[in-house]
């Protein structure tokens, strides 16, 4: 799938999600990845600050994009909420 991340990446108000948009198949889809997933699979230390959380996301963006693309294939157009389970087999 030919997709790209939009430039805007941010944290949810409670800091438990990193929010981002993927553009694929002529549509933009709101996506998120849980802080728990970043802690379990992307080396984010528990209790890390916002800047470190966004760095962990940026460092893992290729794997995160691949997981988001797989989810998009299953539910075209629906928002994608990635959790630790999406990376358990990777």
Secondary structure, 3 states (H helix, E strand, C coil): CCEEECCCCEECCCCCEEEEEEEECCEEEEEEEEHHHHHHHCCCCCCCCHHHHHHHHHHCHHHHHHHHHHHHHHCCCCCEEECHHHHCCC
